[in-house]
Amino acid sequence: MSSKANKNRESQKAIVNVAVAVIHHKDQYLLGFRDAAQHQGNRYEFVGGKIDNNESGEQAVIREVAEEAGIAVQDNTIVKLGRLHHDYGDKQVSLQVYKIELTTAQYEQHKHCQYGLEGQALVWVNKLDLLAGLYALPAANKTILGWLSVPTTIAITYPLTHFKTHSDPRSAWLQYHQENLVSKSWVYMRVKDAMSEDIVGRLMHQRPDISVILSHDFDHPFLVTEELIVENKHTSEQIVAHHLTHTTLMQWFDSIQDSSVSTQLISHMHPLFVSCHDAASINAANHLASTRLQQQLPPVIGAFLSPILMTQTHPHAEPLGWETWSSLAQLADMPIIGLGGLSPAMIDQALTYGGISVAGIRQFY
């Protein structure tokens, strides 16, 4: 069959639009179990179903949760995690994924229900077990686990210039972060000097409890030295993702016509975070996320969208404000992290405006 015929066949394949509800109370997540006779049967799944022609994704997810689990969530905070398109061969699905946290009263009312209103088995599972893959999910759901791994706060390291008055700025940088990073936190190592990648590795060695997002650059990806990996085998496991700056993301987007560039210069080993400032960069991030999904590569698990408020590190950058930030967040196919003038205490505000996490420097230590 010709490639043109294949494309025509693909375009004729019906796309099923589905709303997915990631329902949880703290670290307990609700899963259903698909009967063996169903598509992708004998697997667990999040609650959800088809989006009707006359409703939005959020309206559909509220209706589906009520119909399947008997839980009224219209008054709960509903946060868009992202959108996924997956081709199963026999059908294509487009998933709009929402995260919904139940109140304690809702959880207590429903935690003992073993079956949903449609007769499907229901089970509450621990988040760590879910992320560890102990519950087999349909292939299209696996990216969602990557999204769920992102914590509600992410610390960003100070630039080396912050310690320029010290006699040894590198040692001062290392000592400060070693002593002040919150236990078991996720940390974006934003050290722009390629000659300083060794202090990143040393910090990881000295703080084996932290999970690290490493900068990724076309010319100078920050890597942990072989000596440190040998010295501490856990170090390589600390790397949870790579990060693409706004500039690198747009360079990738401009070069996607050249397949040798678009497939070789971005990490295939780890999930990605990207930085976005506007609708154009969010569009580029969406293309990157789709490309990695098609190539079965680790997903884009978050986008830093900034600045929301005025910041000391970028005093000349025009802040987006919460309303504009929220409108841009709705365009993204991946979870959005708020950045710019925020503190960890502002997580509830970020959730209300459509984000899943907040990040920063000064307030996060």
SVG drawing of the C-alpha trace seen along z (x, -y; Angstrom):
<svg xmlns="http://www.w3.org/2000/svg" viewBox="-25 -47 64 58">
<polyline fill="none" stroke="black" stroke-width="0.4" points="0.0,0.0 1.3,-3.4 2.3,-6.0 -0.6,-8.2 -3.1,-5.4 -1.7,-4.8 -2.2,-8.5 -5.8,-8.4 -6.5,-5.4 -5.1,-7.1 -7.2,-10.2 -10.4,-8.1 -9.8,-6.4 -12.2,-7.8 -10.8,-9.8 -12.5,-9.2 -12.4,-12.3 -12.2,-11.2 -12.3,-13.1 -10.1,-11.5 -10.5,-12.2 -7.4,-11.6 -9.3,-11.5 -7.4,-11.5 -7.5,-12.3 -3.9,-13.2 -1.8,-10.1 -4.8,-7.8 -5.8,-7.5 -9.0,-6.0 -8.7,-3.4 -11.3,-1.3 -10.7,2.1 -11.5,2.8 -13.3,6.1 -11.4,8.5 -14.0,8.0 -13.4,4.3 -10.9,2.4 -7.5,2.5 -9.2,5.0 -7.7,6.5 -6.1,3.2 -6.7,0.5 -7.8,-2.9 -8.7,-6.3 -12.3,-7.2 -13.6,-8.9 -15.4,-8.5 -16.3,-10.0 -16.9,-13.7 -20.3,-14.5 -20.5,-16.9 -22.3,-19.5 -20.0,-19.7 -16.5,-20.8 -13.8,-18.5 -14.4,-19.8 -18.2,-19.3 -17.6,-15.8 -15.3,-14.9 -17.8,-16.1 -20.6,-14.1 -18.5,-10.9 -17.4,-11.0 -21.0,-11.3 -22.1,-8.5 -19.3,-6.1 -18.4,-6.7 -21.4,-8.6 -19.2,-11.4 -20.3,-15.0 -17.2,-17.1 -18.6,-20.2 -17.6,-22.2 -14.1,-20.7 -11.0,-22.3 -10.5,-20.7 -7.0,-21.2 -6.2,-20.4 -3.1,-18.1 -2.8,-18.0 -3.9,-16.4 -2.8,-13.2 -3.3,-11.7 -2.7,-8.0 -3.1,-5.5 -3.9,-2.0 -3.9,-0.7 -7.6,0.1 -8.7,-3.3 -7.3,-6.7 -8.1,-8.4 -7.6,-12.0 -7.5,-12.3 -8.2,-15.5 -6.9,-14.8 -8.0,-16.5 -6.8,-16.1 -9.5,-16.4 -8.8,-16.3 -11.6,-15.1 -12.4,-16.6 -12.0,-14.4 -15.8,-14.0 -16.0,-12.8 -13.2,-10.4 -14.7,-8.9 -18.0,-8.5 -16.6,-6.6 -13.4,-4.9 -15.2,-1.6 -17.1,-1.4 -15.8,1.7 -17.9,1.2 -18.9,-1.8 -22.4,-2.6 -21.8,-0.8 -20.7,2.4 -16.9,1.8 -14.5,2.7 -13.0,-0.2 -9.9,-0.4 -8.0,-3.1 -4.2,-2.8 -1.2,-4.5 0.5,-7.0 3.9,-5.4 2.6,-2.1 0.8,-3.7 3.9,-5.5 6.0,-2.4 3.8,-0.7 2.2,1.9 -1.1,1.3 -1.1,2.0 -2.7,-0.9 -3.6,-1.3 -0.7,-2.6 -2.2,-6.1 -2.3,-6.5 1.4,-6.0 2.4,-9.6 -0.1,-10.6 2.0,-8.9 4.9,-11.1 2.7,-14.1 1.7,-12.9 5.3,-12.5 5.8,-16.3 5.6,-17.7 3.6,-20.8 6.8,-22.8 10.1,-22.9 13.2,-24.8 15.5,-26.5 19.2,-27.0 20.6,-30.5 22.9,-31.7 26.6,-31.7 26.5,-35.5 24.5,-35.6 27.8,-34.5 30.2,-36.8 31.2,-38.7 32.6,-35.5 36.3,-34.7 35.3,-31.3 31.8,-31.7 31.6,-28.0 32.3,-26.7 29.8,-29.3 27.2,-28.1 27.8,-24.5 27.7,-25.1 24.5,-27.2 22.5,-24.7 23.9,-21.7 22.7,-23.2 19.4,-24.9 17.6,-22.7 14.5,-21.2 14.7,-17.4 13.6,-15.2 12.8,-18.3 12.9,-18.5 15.5,-21.0 16.1,-22.6 19.9,-23.1 20.0,-26.4 23.8,-26.9 24.5,-28.6 28.3,-28.4 29.3,-25.1 32.5,-25.1 30.6,-24.7 28.9,-21.4 31.1,-19.7 29.6,-21.6 26.2,-20.3 27.5,-16.7 29.0,-17.4 25.8,-18.8 24.0,-15.7 26.6,-13.5 26.3,-15.5 22.5,-15.5 21.4,-12.1 17.9,-12.8 17.1,-15.4 15.7,-14.8 17.3,-16.8 16.3,-18.5 19.4,-19.2 19.8,-21.9 19.9,-20.7 21.7,-22.9 22.5,-22.4 26.2,-22.9 26.7,-22.1 24.4,-19.6 25.2,-19.4 26.3,-15.9 27.4,-14.2 31.1,-13.2 32.0,-9.5 34.0,-9.8 31.0,-10.9 28.8,-8.2 31.3,-5.6 31.6,-7.2 27.9,-7.2 25.8,-4.9 22.6,-6.6 23.6,-9.9 22.4,-8.9 19.1,-7.9 18.6,-11.4 18.2,-12.8 14.4,-12.9 14.3,-15.2 16.2,-17.5 15.1,-21.1 14.9,-23.1 15.1,-26.8 12.7,-29.0 15.5,-29.7 16.4,-26.0 12.8,-25.0 12.3,-27.6 15.5,-26.5 14.2,-23.0 10.8,-24.1 12.5,-26.1 14.6,-23.1 12.0,-20.3 12.1,-20.1 15.6,-18.7 15.0,-15.4 18.7,-14.9 18.6,-18.0 15.2,-17.4 15.9,-13.8 19.6,-14.0 19.9,-17.2 17.3,-16.6 17.7,-14.0 16.1,-10.6 17.0,-9.3 14.9,-11.4 11.5,-13.2 11.6,-16.9 10.6,-20.2 10.4,-23.3 10.2,-27.0 7.5,-29.0 6.6,-32.7 3.8,-33.1 1.4,-31.3 4.1,-30.7 6.4,-28.8 3.5,-26.8 2.6,-25.8 6.3,-24.7 6.1,-22.7 2.9,-21.0 4.6,-19.9 7.6,-18.6 5.3,-16.7 3.4,-15.1 6.7,-14.2 8.1,-12.4 4.8,-10.6 4.8,-9.4 8.5,-8.3 7.7,-6.5 10.3,-8.7 10.1,-9.9 7.4,-12.6 7.3,-16.3 6.1,-16.3 5.8,-20.0 6.2,-23.6 7.5,-26.5 5.2,-29.4 6.6,-32.7 6.8,-35.4 3.5,-35.6 4.6,-38.4 7.6,-40.8 10.9,-39.1 14.2,-40.3 16.1,-38.1 14.3,-39.5 13.2,-43.0 12.7,-44.2 10.4,-41.2 6.8,-42.2 4.8,-40.0 1.9,-38.0 -0.5,-38.4 -2.7,-35.6 -5.5,-36.0 -3.2,-35.9 -1.1,-33.2 -4.3,-31.1 -5.4,-31.7 -2.0,-30.5 -2.0,-27.5 -5.2,-26.3 -3.4,-26.1 -0.8,-23.6 -0.9,-19.9 1.2,-19.3 1.1,-20.3 1.9,-24.0 4.2,-25.1 3.9,-28.7 7.1,-30.7 8.0,-34.3 7.6,-36.1 5.9,-33.1 6.2,-31.3 5.2,-27.7 2.2,-29.2 0.8,-30.3 0.1,-26.7 -3.6,-27.0 -3.8,-30.1 -1.8,-28.4 -4.2,-25.4 -7.2,-27.8 -5.7,-29.4 -4.9,-26.1 -1.4,-25.1 -0.2,-22.0 2.9,-23.3 4.9,-26.5 8.6,-27.0 11.1,-29.7 14.4,-30.6 14.3,-32.8 11.1,-31.6 11.8,-27.9 14.6,-27.3"/>
</svg>
